[in-house]
Structures are given as C-alpha cells and as structure tokens.
Amino acid sequence: MSTTPLACARVRVLLESYVDGDLAEDDPQRATAVREHLAGCADCRRQHHQAVSVPFRLKALTSPPPRASLLQEVMTSIGSSKAGDKRAWTLIGPEAILAAFILWYLSGLDGLSSIASGIFGDLQGLAGWGSGTGQLPSVPRVDILLLIALIALAAIAGYHLSILIRLAPGTLPTRRAARE
C-alpha cells in the first residue's frame, strides 16, 4: 500500500521520532513514507545523518531542572563547615591560658634576667658536679611548675593540631563520597 509523499517540513517534524524508532511503532505507514522521502531528498537525508549522530543528539538534550531542595542542601553543607571552623577555634583556649601563665611568670626584663642568671648558675653547677668539684644544683619548684606547663602546652598543641588537620578543607569526605 503506497503512502502519499511527505513534504520536507513534515519530514523534519517527524525526524526525531523516526530516529528514535517511535514512529515505526506508532505509525508504520508514516515511517515508510519518511524512509521513502529520505531516499529521494538530499537535504532531509543530511538532517537525518545529523539527527542519528551521537554528538548532535547530545547537544539537543536539555538538562533537567534542579531539585527544589538543592538550595537547602547546599546551605546546610556550608553551615556545617562554619560550625566546624568555630569549634576548631575553641581549641585554642587552653593554649592561650597556658601561654598567659608562662608570660606572667616571665613578665618583664627582671623576670627574664633572673631566669637567665638562674639557668647560667645551674649550668655552672652542673659543670662543677660533672667535673667532681661541686654538688648537684637544686631545681626550684617554680621551674618544675614552668616545665610542666611547657610540656602540657606542647601536648595540647599537638592534640589540637591533630584535630585541626582532620578539619582542614579538602580532607573531610563529602556526603557524596561517603555514599559511593
């Protein structure tokens, strides 16, 4: 059964469904008419080749609209990183207190000069003790307290650094990576 020839404008309208195979399922006679027209029309055949090519079909695709919740999800992910930054800054509190104590202890040039002279005297006593001409120098209790504060400051700083490294941007796994 012969079909009536189709005009180029009509073929171009039907071309997409013809390429997808939908036209052959829905209207086999019209699909036959499009095939016959393509056999005789070079312009429509060129458009058919373009429609069949993958790059052309990909260019014709449109992206879907974003989800309604996308903005809220982005804002939530940004908000949680700000909270992490605030939490990281609170870790500096104990270090600041210990640093203030050490600065209070070493306040002024008098404090620094007395510590320097005490250290120099202790080193001379150690040298004398090492050579057998003197006694082992005694360590003042305040110096022991300062040493403990310095060790505590170093330990807290190391612990806080380990936490901050985990909070550093780019090292936290994203929710998408966690799901994959």
C-alpha positions as CSV (number, residue, x, y, z in Angstrom):
1,M,0.0,0.0,0.0
2,S,1.6,3.2,-1.1
3,T,1.6,6.3,1.0
4,T,1.4,9.9,-0.2
5,P,4.7,11.7,-0.4
6,L,5.6,13.9,2.6
7,A,6.8,17.5,2.3
8,C,10.3,18.3,3.7
9,A,8.8,20.4,6.5
10,R,6.7,17.5,7.7
11,V,9.6,15.0,7.5
12,R,11.7,17.3,9.6
13,V,9.0,17.4,12.3
14,L,8.8,13.6,12.2
15,L,12.5,13.0,12.0
16,E,13.2,12.8,15.8
17,S,10.5,10.2,16.4
18,Y,11.7,8.4,13.2
19,V,15.3,8.2,14.5
20,D,14.1,7.1,18.0
21,G,12.1,4.3,16.4
22,D,8.9,5.6,18.0
23,L,7.3,6.4,14.6
24,A,7.7,2.9,13.3
25,E,5.9,1.6,16.4
26,D,3.1,4.2,16.4
27,D,2.5,4.7,12.7
28,P,4.4,2.2,10.4
29,Q,2.9,3.7,7.2
30,R,4.2,7.2,8.1
31,A,7.6,5.7,9.0
32,T,7.7,4.1,5.5
33,A,6.8,7.5,3.9
34,V,9.6,9.2,5.8
35,R,12.1,6.5,4.7
36,E,10.9,6.9,1.1
37,H,11.3,10.7,1.3
38,L,14.8,10.4,2.8
39,A,15.8,8.2,-0.2
40,G,14.9,10.9,-2.6
41,C,15.8,14.2,-0.7
42,A,19.4,15.1,0.0
43,D,18.6,17.9,2.4
44,C,16.4,15.8,4.6
45,R,18.9,12.9,4.4
46,R,21.7,15.3,5.7
47,Q,19.5,16.3,8.6
48,H,18.8,12.6,9.2
49,H,22.5,11.9,9.4
50,Q,22.9,14.7,11.9
51,A,20.0,13.5,14.0
52,V,21.5,10.0,14.1
53,S,24.9,11.2,15.2
54,V,25.6,10.9,18.9
55,P,27.2,14.3,19.3
56,F,24.3,16.1,17.6
57,R,21.8,14.1,19.8
58,L,23.8,15.0,23.0
59,K,23.7,18.7,22.0
60,A,20.0,18.5,21.6
61,L,19.5,17.2,25.2
62,T,18.5,19.7,27.8
63,S,19.5,19.4,31.5
64,P,16.8,18.6,34.0
65,P,15.7,21.4,36.3
66,P,17.4,21.3,39.8
67,R,15.6,19.7,42.7
68,A,13.6,22.1,44.9
69,S,15.7,21.0,47.9
70,L,19.1,21.7,46.2
71,L,19.5,25.2,47.7
72,Q,18.7,24.0,51.2
73,E,21.2,21.1,50.9
74,V,24.0,23.4,49.7
75,M,23.3,25.9,52.6
76,T,23.2,23.0,55.1
77,S,26.6,21.7,53.9
78,I,28.1,25.3,54.1
79,G,26.6,25.8,57.5
80,S,28.2,22.7,59.0
81,S,31.6,23.7,57.8
82,K,31.3,27.1,59.5
83,A,30.3,25.3,62.8
84,G,33.5,23.1,62.4
85,D,35.6,26.2,62.0
86,K,34.1,27.7,65.2
87,R,34.7,24.5,67.1
88,A,38.3,24.5,65.9
89,W,38.9,28.0,67.2
90,T,37.7,27.0,70.7
91,L,40.5,24.5,70.9
92,I,43.0,27.4,71.3
93,G,41.5,28.4,74.7
94,P,43.7,26.1,76.9
95,E,46.8,27.0,74.9
96,A,46.1,30.7,75.4
97,I,45.7,30.2,79.2
98,L,49.0,28.3,79.4
99,A,50.8,30.9,77.3
100,A,49.4,33.7,79.5
101,F,50.7,31.8,82.6
102,I,54.1,31.4,81.1
103,L,54.2,35.1,80.1
104,W,53.0,36.1,83.6
105,Y,55.8,34.0,85.1
106,L,58.4,35.5,82.7
107,S,57.0,39.0,82.9
108,G,59.3,41.9,82.4
109,L,63.0,42.1,81.9
110,D,63.6,41.4,85.6
111,G,61.9,38.0,85.3
112,L,63.9,37.2,82.1
113,S,67.2,38.2,83.6
114,S,66.6,36.2,86.8
115,I,65.7,33.2,84.7
116,A,68.8,33.6,82.5
117,S,71.0,34.0,85.6
118,G,69.4,31.0,87.2
119,I,69.9,28.9,84.1
120,F,73.6,30.1,83.8
121,G,74.1,29.3,87.5
122,D,72.5,25.8,87.1
123,L,74.7,25.1,84.1
124,Q,77.9,26.1,86.1
125,G,76.7,23.9,88.9
126,L,76.2,21.0,86.5
127,A,79.6,21.6,85.0
128,G,81.2,21.6,88.5
129,W,79.2,18.5,89.5
130,G,80.3,16.8,86.3
131,S,84.0,17.5,87.0
132,G,83.6,16.4,90.6
133,T,84.3,19.8,92.2
134,G,80.7,20.7,93.1
135,Q,77.3,19.5,94.2
136,L,74.3,18.8,92.0
137,P,72.3,22.1,91.9
138,S,68.8,22.1,93.3
139,V,66.0,22.8,91.0
140,P,63.5,25.4,92.3
141,R,59.9,24.2,92.5
142,V,58.7,27.1,90.3
143,D,61.0,25.9,87.5
144,I,59.4,22.4,87.8
145,L,55.9,24.1,87.5
146,L,57.1,26.0,84.5
147,L,58.5,22.9,82.9
148,I,55.2,21.0,83.5
149,A,53.2,23.9,82.0
150,L,55.5,23.9,78.9
151,I,55.1,20.1,78.5
152,A,51.3,20.5,78.9
153,L,51.3,23.3,76.3
154,A,53.2,21.2,73.8
155,A,50.9,18.2,74.4
156,I,47.7,20.2,74.0
157,A,49.1,21.9,70.9
158,G,49.9,18.6,69.3
159,Y,46.5,17.2,70.1
160,H,44.8,20.3,68.7
161,L,46.9,20.1,65.6
162,S,45.8,16.5,65.0
163,I,42.1,17.7,65.3
164,L,42.7,20.7,63.0
165,I,44.3,18.5,60.4
166,R,41.1,16.4,60.3
167,L,39.0,19.6,60.0
168,A,41.2,21.2,57.2
169,P,39.3,22.0,54.0
170,G,39.6,19.3,51.3
171,T,40.3,16.5,53.8
172,L,36.7,16.0,55.0
173,P,34.9,13.3,53.0
174,T,31.9,14.8,51.2
175,R,28.5,13.3,51.7
176,R,28.5,12.1,48.0
177,A,31.9,10.4,48.5
178,A,30.6,8.7,51.7
179,R,27.6,7.4,49.8
180,E,29.7,6.0,47.0
